[in-house]
């Protein structure tokens, strides 16, 4: 399979609520559980665990890079179709900077007071990871 914009990747992003993105793209950068992965047309078959972080992609025929937050899940790539099944997706337009700033402070306080096995602290840590990803998305 040739790597070019004339043979774009079929990108599908799903959450438990349904389909979030269906697009033909020329490249995708994914947050993986153990780092990041880049996908171009013609990539070999791939299955992986998604981490929490920024996902970027470029729609075929456009110079615009779309960014969104992926919150854990898994991906599979086969026959130039990339399917992402995420626990949650946060679109850049849905981010309220003030709300996340307040939540960050509250979560840091919860983490600092809790024991490492305290369920509230574990939940706060996961939520803080999402806020860190949002910070990264907004910084670019």
OpenMM code with the backbone's topology and positions (N, CA, C; nanometers):
from openmm import Vec3, app, unit

residues = "UNK UNK UNK UNK UNK UNK UNK UNK UNK UNK UNK UNK UNK UNK UNK UNK UNK UNK UNK UNK UNK UNK UNK UNK UNK UNK UNK UNK UNK UNK UNK UNK UNK UNK UNK UNK UNK UNK UNK UNK UNK UNK UNK UNK UNK UNK UNK UNK UNK UNK UNK UNK UNK UNK UNK UNK UNK UNK UNK UNK UNK UNK UNK UNK UNK UNK UNK UNK UNK UNK UNK UNK UNK UNK UNK UNK UNK UNK UNK UNK UNK UNK UNK UNK UNK UNK UNK UNK UNK UNK UNK UNK UNK UNK UNK UNK UNK UNK UNK UNK UNK UNK UNK UNK UNK UNK UNK UNK UNK UNK UNK UNK UNK UNK UNK UNK UNK UNK UNK UNK UNK UNK UNK UNK UNK UNK UNK UNK UNK UNK UNK UNK UNK UNK UNK UNK UNK UNK UNK UNK".split()
positions = [
    Vec3(0.0841, -0.1176, 0.0000),
    Vec3(0.0000, 0.0000, 0.0000),
    Vec3(0.0890, 0.1245, 0.0000),
    Vec3(0.0662, 0.2142, -0.0908),
    Vec3(0.1469, 0.3353, -0.1026),
    Vec3(0.1118, 0.4369, 0.0054),
    Vec3(0.2133, 0.5083, 0.0549),
    Vec3(0.1910, 0.6116, 0.1555),
    Vec3(0.1753, 0.7451, 0.0847),
    Vec3(0.0524, 0.7896, 0.0678),
    Vec3(0.0259, 0.9212, 0.0087),
    Vec3(-0.1124, 0.9692, 0.0475),
    Vec3(-0.1384, 1.0971, 0.0220),
    Vec3(-0.2657, 1.1582, 0.0604),
    Vec3(-0.3815, 1.1073, -0.0242),
    Vec3(-0.3508, 1.0414, -0.1369),
    Vec3(-0.4576, 0.9891, -0.2223),
    Vec3(-0.5148, 0.8587, -0.1684),
    Vec3(-0.4501, 0.8024, -0.0677),
    Vec3(-0.4960, 0.6783, -0.0053),
    Vec3(-0.5085, 0.7020, 0.1453),
    Vec3(-0.6015, 0.7886, 0.1860),
    Vec3(-0.6085, 0.8271, 0.3278),
    Vec3(-0.6537, 0.7134, 0.4194),
    Vec3(-0.6264, 0.7348, 0.5469),
    Vec3(-0.6695, 0.6430, 0.6522),
    Vec3(-0.8159, 0.6737, 0.6850),
    Vec3(-0.8945, 0.5701, 0.7016),
    Vec3(-1.0316, 0.5871, 0.7507),
    Vec3(-1.0237, 0.5878, 0.9026),
    Vec3(-1.0449, 0.7043, 0.9639),
    Vec3(-1.0375, 0.7185, 1.1093),
    Vec3(-1.1783, 0.7174, 1.1683),
    Vec3(-1.1996, 0.6294, 1.2643),
    Vec3(-1.3274, 0.6206, 1.3363),
    Vec3(-1.2976, 0.6252, 1.4853),
    Vec3(-1.3599, 0.7211, 1.5547),
    Vec3(-1.3419, 0.7325, 1.6993),
    Vec3(-1.4775, 0.7136, 1.7657),
    Vec3(-1.4832, 0.6179, 1.8575),
    Vec3(-1.6071, 0.5848, 1.9271),
    Vec3(-1.5888, 0.5961, 2.0784),
    Vec3(-1.6975, 0.6285, 2.1456),
    Vec3(-1.7056, 0.6220, 2.2913),
    Vec3(-1.8288, 0.5376, 2.3241),
    Vec3(-1.8529, 0.5082, 2.4506),
    Vec3(-1.9755, 0.4360, 2.4846),
    Vec3(-2.1029, 0.5091, 2.4399),
    Vec3(-2.0928, 0.6414, 2.4196),
    Vec3(-2.2083, 0.7188, 2.3763),
    Vec3(-2.2304, 0.7129, 2.2252),
    Vec3(-2.1319, 0.6622, 2.1504),
    Vec3(-2.1497, 0.6500, 2.0058),
    Vec3(-2.0306, 0.7040, 1.9284),
    Vec3(-2.0543, 0.7263, 1.8000),
    Vec3(-1.9491, 0.7721, 1.7097),
    Vec3(-1.9188, 0.9203, 1.7320),
    Vec3(-1.7906, 0.9535, 1.7441),
    Vec3(-1.7473, 1.0916, 1.7652),
    Vec3(-1.6857, 1.1481, 1.6378),
    Vec3(-1.6028, 1.0676, 1.5708),
    Vec3(-1.5343, 1.1115, 1.4492),
    Vec3(-1.5393, 1.0001, 1.3459),
    Vec3(-1.5710, 1.0374, 1.2238),
    Vec3(-1.5560, 0.9510, 1.1067),
    Vec3(-1.4965, 1.0402, 1.0001),
    Vec3(-1.3690, 1.0156, 0.9646),
    Vec3(-1.3013, 1.1042, 0.8704),
    Vec3(-1.1951, 1.0288, 0.7929),
    Vec3(-1.1632, 1.0799, 0.6767),
    Vec3(-1.0498, 1.0318, 0.5982),
    Vec3(-0.9345, 1.1254, 0.6295),
    Vec3(-0.8246, 1.0691, 0.6801),
    Vec3(-0.7131, 1.1505, 0.7291),
    Vec3(-0.5810, 1.1059, 0.6670),
    Vec3(-0.4847, 1.1985, 0.6672),
    Vec3(-0.3532, 1.1675, 0.6116),
    Vec3(-0.2539, 1.1253, 0.7194),
    Vec3(-0.2807, 1.1595, 0.8453),
    Vec3(-0.1942, 1.1168, 0.9553),
    Vec3(-0.2665, 1.1312, 1.0875),
    Vec3(-0.2240, 1.0498, 1.1836),
    Vec3(-0.2835, 1.0507, 1.3174),
    Vec3(-0.1713, 1.0325, 1.4189),
    Vec3(-0.1782, 1.1060, 1.5290),
    Vec3(-0.0871, 1.0844, 1.6419),
    Vec3(-0.1742, 1.0468, 1.7615),
    Vec3(-0.1410, 0.9340, 1.8242),
    Vec3(-0.2238, 0.8773, 1.9305),
    Vec3(-0.1517, 0.8747, 2.0642),
    Vec3(-0.2258, 0.9005, 2.1735),
    Vec3(-0.1672, 0.8786, 2.3067),
    Vec3(-0.1839, 0.7314, 2.3436),
    Vec3(-0.0725, 0.6634, 2.3601),
    Vec3(-0.0775, 0.5223, 2.3941),
    Vec3(-0.0459, 0.5049, 2.5424),
    Vec3(-0.0770, 0.3900, 2.5964),
    Vec3(-0.0520, 0.3629, 2.7384),
    Vec3(0.0968, 0.3714, 2.7704),
    Vec3(0.1815, 0.3476, 2.6709),
    Vec3(0.3266, 0.3475, 2.6939),
    Vec3(0.4005, 0.4531, 2.6105),
    Vec3(0.3317, 0.5590, 2.5711),
    Vec3(0.3951, 0.6652, 2.4923),
    Vec3(0.3015, 0.7180, 2.3860),
    Vec3(0.3545, 0.7444, 2.2678),
    Vec3(0.2738, 0.7938, 2.1565),
    Vec3(0.2983, 0.7069, 2.0339),
    Vec3(0.2007, 0.7055, 1.9436),
    Vec3(0.2143, 0.6320, 1.8179),
    Vec3(0.1680, 0.7210, 1.7043),
    Vec3(0.2409, 0.7162, 1.5955),
    Vec3(0.2018, 0.7880, 1.4750),
    Vec3(0.1571, 0.6887, 1.3696),
    Vec3(0.0524, 0.7268, 1.2956),
    Vec3(-0.0020, 0.6384, 1.1933),
    Vec3(-0.0124, 0.7161, 1.0627),
    Vec3(0.0432, 0.6564, 0.9573),
    Vec3(0.0345, 0.7103, 0.8222),
    Vec3(-0.0344, 0.6073, 0.7332),
    Vec3(-0.0864, 0.6503, 0.6177),
    Vec3(-0.1475, 0.5525, 0.5264),
    Vec3(-0.0502, 0.4395, 0.4951),
    Vec3(-0.1004, 0.3182, 0.4890),
    Vec3(-0.0192, 0.2024, 0.4580),
    Vec3(0.0466, 0.1385, 0.5783),
    Vec3(0.0169, 0.1871, 0.6980),
    Vec3(0.0754, 0.1324, 0.8216),
    Vec3(0.0373, -0.0151, 0.8344),
    Vec3(0.1251, -0.0929, 0.8951),
    Vec3(0.0965, -0.2348, 0.9172),
    Vec3(-0.0162, -0.2498, 1.0199),
    Vec3(-0.0725, -0.3699, 1.0265),
    Vec3(-0.1769, -0.3984, 1.1241),
    Vec3(-0.1254, -0.3689, 1.2636),
    Vec3(-0.2143, -0.3184, 1.3483),
    Vec3(-0.1704, -0.2759, 1.4814),
    Vec3(-0.2878, -0.2799, 1.5774),
    Vec3(-0.2628, -0.3238, 1.7007),
    Vec3(-0.3603, -0.3184, 1.8096),
    Vec3(-0.2859, -0.2644, 1.9302),
    Vec3(-0.3468, -0.1707, 2.0023),
    Vec3(-0.2785, -0.1145, 2.1177),
    Vec3(-0.3731, -0.0550, 2.2201),
    Vec3(-0.3191, -0.0349, 2.3404),
    Vec3(-0.3943, 0.0289, 2.4485),
    Vec3(-0.3730, 0.1795, 2.4423),
    Vec3(-0.4823, 0.2524, 2.4393),
    Vec3(-0.4747, 0.3977, 2.4406),
    Vec3(-0.4538, 0.4468, 2.5830),
    Vec3(-0.3748, 0.5496, 2.5966),
    Vec3(-0.3591, 0.6174, 2.7240),
    Vec3(-0.4461, 0.7418, 2.7239),
    Vec3(-0.4250, 0.8271, 2.8201),
    Vec3(-0.4950, 0.9557, 2.8246),
    Vec3(-0.4005, 1.0614, 2.7710),
    Vec3(-0.4470, 1.1361, 2.6712),
    Vec3(-0.3625, 1.2393, 2.6136),
    Vec3(-0.4239, 1.3010, 2.4902),
    Vec3(-0.3410, 1.3796, 2.4217),
    Vec3(-0.3852, 1.4526, 2.3034),
    Vec3(-0.3744, 1.3625, 2.1802),
    Vec3(-0.4809, 1.3578, 2.1028),
    Vec3(-0.4836, 1.2896, 1.9739),
    Vec3(-0.4925, 1.3988, 1.8680),
    Vec3(-0.4069, 1.3911, 1.7660),
    Vec3(-0.4140, 1.4872, 1.6564),
    Vec3(-0.4304, 1.4120, 1.5254),
    Vec3(-0.5007, 1.4760, 1.4312),
    Vec3(-0.5132, 1.4181, 1.2979),
    Vec3(-0.5355, 1.5289, 1.1960),
    Vec3(-0.4975, 1.4983, 1.0725),
    Vec3(-0.5131, 1.5929, 0.9629),
    Vec3(-0.6074, 1.5315, 0.8614),
    Vec3(-0.7192, 1.6005, 0.8383),
    Vec3(-0.8173, 1.5531, 0.7419),
    Vec3(-0.7565, 1.5628, 0.6026),
    Vec3(-0.7780, 1.4591, 0.5215),
    Vec3(-0.7253, 1.4559, 0.3850),
    Vec3(-0.7752, 1.5787, 0.3068),
    Vec3(-0.6838, 1.6421, 0.2335),
    Vec3(-0.7187, 1.7591, 0.1537),
    Vec3(-0.7218, 1.8888, 0.2320),
    Vec3(-0.6811, 1.8858, 0.3584),
    Vec3(-0.6837, 2.0040, 0.4446),
    Vec3(-0.5476, 2.0208, 0.5115),
    Vec3(-0.5138, 2.1445, 0.5430),
    Vec3(-0.3913, 2.1697, 0.6185),
    Vec3(-0.4188, 2.1835, 0.7676),
    Vec3(-0.5455, 2.1728, 0.8066),
    Vec3(-0.5847, 2.1910, 0.9458),
    Vec3(-0.5575, 2.0653, 1.0269),
    Vec3(-0.4968, 2.0851, 1.1435),
    Vec3(-0.4736, 1.9759, 1.2377),
    Vec3(-0.5839, 1.9832, 1.3436),
    Vec3(-0.6562, 1.8751, 1.3608),
    Vec3(-0.7607, 1.8673, 1.4625),
    Vec3(-0.7019, 1.8006, 1.5857),
    Vec3(-0.7345, 1.8578, 1.7033),
    Vec3(-0.6852, 1.8038, 1.8300),
    Vec3(-0.8037, 1.7712, 1.9204),
    Vec3(-0.7898, 1.6620, 1.9926),
    Vec3(-0.8894, 1.6254, 2.0925),
    Vec3(-0.8213, 1.5419, 2.1996),
    Vec3(-0.8904, 1.5250, 2.3105),
    Vec3(-0.8377, 1.4453, 2.4214),
    Vec3(-0.9015, 1.3066, 2.4162),
    Vec3(-0.8166, 1.2053, 2.4228),
    Vec3(-0.8610, 1.0668, 2.4336),
    Vec3(-0.8373, 1.0242, 2.5783),
    Vec3(-0.9387, 0.9636, 2.6393),
    Vec3(-0.9241, 0.9115, 2.7753),
    Vec3(-0.9330, 0.7592, 2.7672),
    Vec3(-0.8163, 0.6974, 2.7650),
    Vec3(-0.8005, 0.5518, 2.7686),
    Vec3(-0.8901, 0.4784, 2.6692),
    Vec3(-0.8561, 0.3552, 2.6453),
    Vec3(-0.9322, 0.2714, 2.5543),
    Vec3(-0.8381, 0.1815, 2.4770),
    Vec3(-0.8747, 0.1478, 2.3539),
    Vec3(-0.7868, 0.0685, 2.2699),
    Vec3(-0.8072, 0.1072, 2.1245),
    Vec3(-0.7106, 0.0704, 2.0416),
    Vec3(-0.7202, 0.1007, 1.8994),
    Vec3(-0.6841, -0.0232, 1.8195),
    Vec3(-0.7368, -0.0287, 1.6980),
    Vec3(-0.6940, -0.1323, 1.6050),
    Vec3(-0.6877, -0.0720, 1.4651),
    Vec3(-0.5847, -0.1120, 1.3935),
    Vec3(-0.5602, -0.0635, 1.2585),
    Vec3(-0.5492, -0.1834, 1.1670),
    Vec3(-0.6315, -0.1824, 1.0637),
    Vec3(-0.6303, -0.2929, 0.9686),
    Vec3(-0.6848, -0.2424, 0.8362),
    Vec3(-0.6185, -0.2763, 0.7278),
    Vec3(-0.6630, -0.2373, 0.5940),
    Vec3(-0.6880, -0.0874, 0.5831),
    Vec3(-0.5961, -0.0081, 0.6390),
    Vec3(-0.6009, 0.1385, 0.6313),
    Vec3(-0.7221, 0.1985, 0.7037),
    Vec3(-0.7815, 0.1242, 0.7964),
    Vec3(-0.8898, 0.1753, 0.8798),
    Vec3(-0.8435, 0.1701, 1.0248),
    Vec3(-0.8455, 0.2863, 1.0897),
    Vec3(-0.8045, 0.2988, 1.2291),
    Vec3(-0.9282, 0.3234, 1.3140),
    Vec3(-0.9584, 0.2290, 1.4020),
    Vec3(-1.0716, 0.2419, 1.4934),
    Vec3(-1.0189, 0.2662, 1.6343),
    Vec3(-1.0693, 0.3720, 1.6973),
    Vec3(-1.0354, 0.4023, 1.8360),
    Vec3(-1.1622, 0.3844, 1.9184),
    Vec3(-1.1540, 0.3040, 2.0222),
    Vec3(-1.2636, 0.2876, 2.1177),
    Vec3(-1.2138, 0.3483, 2.2483),
    Vec3(-1.2621, 0.4688, 2.2789),
    Vec3(-1.2140, 0.5429, 2.3957),
    Vec3(-1.3202, 0.5459, 2.5047),
    Vec3(-1.2739, 0.5494, 2.6307),
    Vec3(-1.3676, 0.5634, 2.7421),
    Vec3(-1.4372, 0.6990, 2.7362),
    Vec3(-1.3624, 0.7997, 2.6915),
    Vec3(-1.4156, 0.9364, 2.6839),
    Vec3(-1.3338, 1.0129, 2.5805),
    Vec3(-1.3980, 1.1079, 2.5144),
    Vec3(-1.3313, 1.2001, 2.4222),
    Vec3(-1.3737, 1.3412, 2.4600),
    Vec3(-1.2749, 1.4309, 2.4695),
    Vec3(-1.3041, 1.5715, 2.4988),
    Vec3(-1.2601, 1.6531, 2.3785),
    Vec3(-1.3555, 1.7195, 2.3149),
    Vec3(-1.3260, 1.8022, 2.1983),
    Vec3(-1.2705, 1.9372, 2.2429),
    Vec3(-1.1797, 1.9920, 2.1638),
    Vec3(-1.1153, 2.1190, 2.1987),
    Vec3(-1.2180, 2.2295, 2.2240),
    Vec3(-1.3259, 2.2338, 2.1444),
    Vec3(-1.4281, 2.3383, 2.1597),
    Vec3(-1.5094, 2.3244, 2.2878),
    Vec3(-1.5057, 2.2065, 2.3497),
    Vec3(-1.5844, 2.1824, 2.4718),
    Vec3(-1.5078, 2.2148, 2.6000),
    Vec3(-1.3845, 2.2631, 2.5871),
    Vec3(-1.3015, 2.2869, 2.7048),
    Vec3(-1.3276, 2.4262, 2.7617),
    Vec3(-1.3643, 2.4310, 2.8891),
    Vec3(-1.3823, 2.5565, 2.9629),
    Vec3(-1.2603, 2.5728, 3.0539),
    Vec3(-1.1703, 2.6618, 3.0164),
    Vec3(-1.0429, 2.6774, 3.0878),
    Vec3(-1.0623, 2.7072, 3.2363),
    Vec3(-1.1597, 2.7891, 3.2701),
    Vec3(-1.1808, 2.8253, 3.4101),
    Vec3(-1.2245, 2.7056, 3.4941),
    Vec3(-1.3135, 2.6246, 3.4400),
    Vec3(-1.3615, 2.5066, 3.5119),
    Vec3(-1.2462, 2.4111, 3.5411),
    Vec3(-1.1596, 2.3908, 3.4416),
    Vec3(-1.0481, 2.2981, 3.4602),
    Vec3(-0.9433, 2.3524, 3.5564),
    Vec3(-0.9244, 2.4823, 3.5590),
    Vec3(-0.8287, 2.5420, 3.6535),
    Vec3(-0.8757, 2.5179, 3.7972),
    Vec3(-1.0059, 2.5382, 3.8216),
    Vec3(-1.0623, 2.5149, 3.9554),
    Vec3(-1.0532, 2.3674, 3.9924),
    Vec3(-1.0857, 2.2794, 3.8983),
    Vec3(-1.0823, 2.1354, 3.9247),
    Vec3(-0.9399, 2.0898, 3.9555),
    Vec3(-0.8417, 2.1443, 3.8858),
    Vec3(-0.7020, 2.1064, 3.9083),
    Vec3(-0.6628, 2.1297, 4.0533),
    Vec3(-0.6953, 2.2472, 4.1055),
    Vec3(-0.6598, 2.2801, 4.2442),
    Vec3(-0.7275, 2.1865, 4.3434),
    Vec3(-0.8533, 2.1579, 4.3212),
    Vec3(-0.9274, 2.0686, 4.4095),
    Vec3(-0.8697, 1.9267, 4.4053),
    Vec3(-0.8353, 1.8786, 4.2867),
    Vec3(-0.7794, 1.7440, 4.2726),
    Vec3(-0.6421, 1.7328, 4.3380),
    Vec3(-0.5598, 1.8350, 4.3221),
    Vec3(-0.4270, 1.8332, 4.3853),
    Vec3(-0.4397, 1.8263, 4.5373),
    Vec3(-0.5388, 1.8958, 4.5900),
    Vec3(-0.5606, 1.8924, 4.7352),
    Vec3(-0.6033, 1.7523, 4.7794),
    Vec3(-0.6937, 1.6911, 4.7050),
    Vec3(-0.7395, 1.5556, 4.7369),
    Vec3(-0.6234, 1.4564, 4.7336),
    Vec3(-0.5384, 1.4675, 4.6335),
    Vec3(-0.4238, 1.3773, 4.6203),
    Vec3(-0.3262, 1.3952, 4.7364),
    Vec3(-0.3025, 1.5184, 4.7752),
    Vec3(-0.2043, 1.5443, 4.8813),
    Vec3(-0.2509, 1.4932, 5.0173),
    Vec3(-0.3808, 1.4822, 5.0381),
    Vec3(-0.4337, 1.4394, 5.1684),
    Vec3(-0.4608, 1.2900, 5.1777),
    Vec3(-0.4775, 1.2232, 5.0639),
    Vec3(-0.5199, 1.0831, 5.0676),
    Vec3(-0.4057, 0.9844, 5.0777),
    Vec3(-0.4410, 0.8635, 5.1165),
    Vec3(-0.3486, 0.7502, 5.1190),
    Vec3(-0.3454, 0.6910, 4.9782),
    Vec3(-0.2343, 0.6291, 4.9397),
    Vec3(-0.2174, 0.5790, 4.8035),
    Vec3(-0.3252, 0.4784, 4.7611),
    Vec3(-0.3888, 0.4097, 4.8563),
    Vec3(-0.4926, 0.3123, 4.8233),
    Vec3(-0.6338, 0.3677, 4.8393),
    Vec3(-0.6449, 0.4945, 4.8760),
    Vec3(-0.7737, 0.5590, 4.8944),
    Vec3(-0.8411, 0.5751, 4.7577),
    Vec3(-0.9613, 0.5168, 4.7374),
    Vec3(-1.0291, 0.5257, 4.6077),
    Vec3(-1.0506, 0.6701, 4.5608),
    Vec3(-1.0777, 0.7597, 4.6524),
    Vec3(-1.0986, 0.9001, 4.6162),
    Vec3(-0.9703, 0.9599, 4.5582),
    Vec3(-0.8571, 0.9236, 4.6191),
    Vec3(-0.7269, 0.9726, 4.5712),
    Vec3(-0.6944, 0.9140, 4.4335),
    Vec3(-0.7234, 0.7856, 4.4142),
    Vec3(-0.6981, 0.7198, 4.2851),
    Vec3(-0.7820, 0.7868, 4.1756),
    Vec3(-0.9090, 0.8125, 4.2046),
    Vec3(-0.9969, 0.8807, 4.1091),
    Vec3(-0.9438, 1.0213, 4.0797),
    Vec3(-0.9008, 1.0930, 4.1832),
    Vec3(-0.8484, 1.2291, 4.1651),
    Vec3(-0.7241, 1.2270, 4.0765),
    Vec3(-0.6390, 1.1273, 4.0945),
    Vec3(-0.5185, 1.1165, 4.0130),
    Vec3(-0.5544, 1.0963, 3.8653),
    Vec3(-0.6532, 1.0100, 3.8396),
    Vec3(-0.6969, 0.9860, 3.7010),
    Vec3(-0.7530, 1.1146, 3.6406),
    Vec3(-0.8346, 1.1860, 3.7152),
    Vec3(-0.8920, 1.3116, 3.6663),
    Vec3(-0.7834, 1.4167, 3.6422),
    Vec3(-0.6821, 1.4197, 3.7275),
    Vec3(-0.5719, 1.5140, 3.7105),
    Vec3(-0.4916, 1.4811, 3.5835),
    Vec3(-0.4832, 1.3531, 3.5492),
    Vec3(-0.4176, 1.3127, 3.4247),
    Vec3(-0.4923, 1.3698, 3.3046),
    Vec3(-0.6240, 1.3699, 3.3100),
    Vec3(-0.7055, 1.4274, 3.2023),
    Vec3(-0.6801, 1.5780, 3.1932),
    Vec3(-0.6769, 1.6451, 3.3071),
    Vec3(-0.6531, 1.7902, 3.3085),
    Vec3(-0.5138, 1.8226, 3.2558),
    Vec3(-0.4168, 1.7396, 3.2855),
    Vec3(-0.2819, 1.7591, 3.2314),
    Vec3(-0.2816, 1.7477, 3.0805),
    Vec3(-0.3599, 1.6545, 3.0266),
    Vec3(-0.3714, 1.6400, 2.8812),
    Vec3(-0.4381, 1.7639, 2.8212),
    Vec3(-0.5379, 1.8175, 2.8901),
    Vec3(-0.6041, 1.9382, 2.8427),
    Vec3(-0.5053, 2.0551, 2.8416),
    Vec3(-0.4248, 2.0660, 2.9460),
    Vec3(-0.3210, 2.1705, 2.9509),
    Vec3(-0.2286, 2.1600, 2.8299),
    Vec3(-0.1897, 2.0358, 2.7970),
    Vec3(-0.1004, 2.0128, 2.6831),
    Vec3(-0.1676, 2.0536, 2.5525),
    Vec3(-0.2942, 2.0194, 2.5382),
    Vec3(-0.3679, 2.0531, 2.4161),
    Vec3(-0.3773, 2.2055, 2.4011),
    Vec3(-0.4082, 2.2748, 2.5085),
    Vec3(-0.4265, 2.4197, 2.5026),
    Vec3(-0.2946, 2.4941, 2.4858),
    Vec3(-0.1832, 2.4319, 2.5245),
    Vec3(-0.0532, 2.4977, 2.5161),
    Vec3(-0.0034, 2.5067, 2.3722),
    Vec3(-0.0566, 2.4264, 2.2819),
    Vec3(-0.0088, 2.4264, 2.1436),
    Vec3(-0.0940, 2.5131, 2.0559),
] * unit.nanometer
topology = app.Topology()
chain = topology.addChain("A")
for resn in residues:
    res = topology.addResidue(resn, chain)
    for name in ("N", "CA", "C"):
        topology.addAtom(name, app.Element.getBySymbol(name[0]), res)
